[in-house]
Amino acid sequence: MFFKKQHSMYESEHTKFIKELKEKTPGMDQRQVEGRALLWDKAPLSLDEQERIKQSRLRQQAYPYQSKV
């Protein structure tokens, strides 16, 4: 599918908003990277630590609301 030249420079409202926001708030990219590192980028766990976590998990019955009668 080919687009005409007039449509090749199109920017959506969302793209314009994000560009404006980044221009108004310098350092936003850096804070975004720091936030991601805080929540998602974790150091790998050692094998001993993984085993300890696995053993400390509590088993739950398949249907917790059913009595064991």
Contacts in CASP RR format, 6 or more apart in sequence:
PFRMAT RR
TARGET T0000
AUTHOR 0000-0000-0000
METHOD contacts of the structure
MODEL  1
MFFKKQHSMYESEHTKFIKELKEKTPGMDQRQVEGRALLWDKAPLSLDEQ
ERIKQSRLRQQAYPYQSKV
11 19 0 8 1.000
21 28 0 8 1.000
22 28 0 8 1.000
22 29 0 8 1.000
45 53 0 8 1.000
61 68 0 8 1.000
END
